[in-house]
Amino acid sequence: MKRYEKAKKIILWPRVAVIFFILLYQRLFSPDHSFWAKHFFPQGYCKFKPTCSEYGQQAIKKYGLMKGGVKTSWRILRCNPWSKGGEDAV
């Protein structure tokens, strides 16, 4: 049983690393979540709810790194001037 638990923890490291980098992006660069965002965009910037970075976190936690990464990439591709935006749950 211990061997299985170790293997499971090793498999989760890439997922944890990607979520860490998403959090880092949110804190430093995101126009919706960063420390400077409310100064420049008081009403928010993203047309989707949840934002793409929040969606990415949720998708990776729910589906794993590969499938969640594909879902997140598709969401980012849909974020363009011609999309309507709106509510988009994972």
C-alpha positions as CSV (number, residue, x, y, z in Angstrom):
1,M,0.0,0.0,0.0
2,K,2.8,2.4,0.8
3,R,4.4,1.9,-2.6
4,Y,1.1,2.8,-4.3
5,E,0.8,6.0,-2.2
6,K,4.3,7.1,-3.2
7,A,3.6,6.5,-6.9
8,K,0.4,8.5,-6.6
9,K,2.2,11.4,-5.0
10,I,4.9,11.4,-7.7
11,I,2.2,11.4,-10.4
12,L,0.5,14.4,-8.9
13,W,3.7,16.6,-8.9
14,P,3.3,17.9,-12.5
15,R,-0.3,18.8,-11.7
16,V,0.7,20.7,-8.6
17,A,3.5,22.5,-10.5
18,V,1.1,23.7,-13.2
19,I,-1.4,24.9,-10.7
20,F,1.4,26.8,-8.9
21,F,2.3,28.5,-12.1
22,I,-1.3,29.4,-12.8
23,L,-1.5,31.0,-9.3
24,L,1.8,32.8,-9.9
25,Y,0.4,34.2,-13.2
26,Q,-2.8,35.3,-11.4
27,R,-0.9,37.2,-8.7
28,L,1.5,38.9,-11.0
29,F,0.1,39.3,-14.5
30,S,-3.6,38.6,-14.7
31,P,-5.8,41.5,-15.7
32,D,-8.5,40.1,-13.4
33,H,-6.6,38.8,-10.3
34,S,-3.3,40.6,-9.9
35,F,-2.5,43.3,-7.5
36,W,-2.7,46.0,-10.1
37,A,-5.9,44.7,-11.9
38,K,-8.5,46.6,-9.8
39,H,-6.7,49.9,-10.5
40,F,-6.9,49.5,-14.3
41,F,-10.0,47.3,-14.7
42,P,-12.4,48.0,-11.8
43,Q,-15.3,46.1,-13.6
44,G,-13.1,43.1,-14.5
45,Y,-11.5,42.3,-17.7
46,C,-12.5,38.8,-18.7
47,K,-15.8,38.2,-20.6
48,F,-16.1,34.6,-19.2
49,K,-17.1,33.5,-15.7
50,P,-14.9,31.9,-14.3
51,T,-11.9,33.5,-15.8
52,C,-9.6,31.4,-18.0
53,S,-7.0,31.0,-15.2
54,E,-9.7,29.9,-12.7
55,Y,-11.2,27.6,-15.3
56,G,-7.7,26.1,-15.9
57,Q,-7.2,25.4,-12.2
58,Q,-10.6,23.8,-11.9
59,A,-10.2,21.7,-15.1
60,I,-6.7,20.4,-14.1
61,K,-7.9,19.6,-10.6
62,K,-11.0,17.8,-11.9
63,Y,-9.7,16.0,-15.1
64,G,-5.9,15.8,-14.6
65,L,-3.1,17.5,-16.4
66,M,-3.7,16.1,-19.9
67,K,-7.5,16.4,-20.3
68,G,-7.7,19.5,-18.2
69,G,-4.9,21.1,-20.2
70,V,-6.7,20.4,-23.4
71,K,-10.0,21.8,-22.0
72,T,-8.1,24.9,-20.8
73,S,-6.4,25.4,-24.2
74,W,-9.8,25.2,-25.9
75,R,-11.2,27.8,-23.5
76,I,-8.3,30.2,-24.2
77,L,-8.8,29.7,-27.9
78,R,-12.5,30.7,-27.5
79,C,-11.5,33.9,-25.7
80,N,-11.4,36.3,-28.6
81,P,-13.2,39.5,-29.7
82,W,-15.9,37.5,-31.6
83,S,-17.0,35.3,-28.7
84,K,-20.0,36.2,-26.6
85,G,-18.4,35.0,-23.3
86,G,-20.7,34.3,-20.4
87,E,-21.0,31.5,-17.9
88,D,-18.9,28.5,-18.7
89,A,-18.6,25.9,-16.0
90,V,-15.9,23.2,-16.1
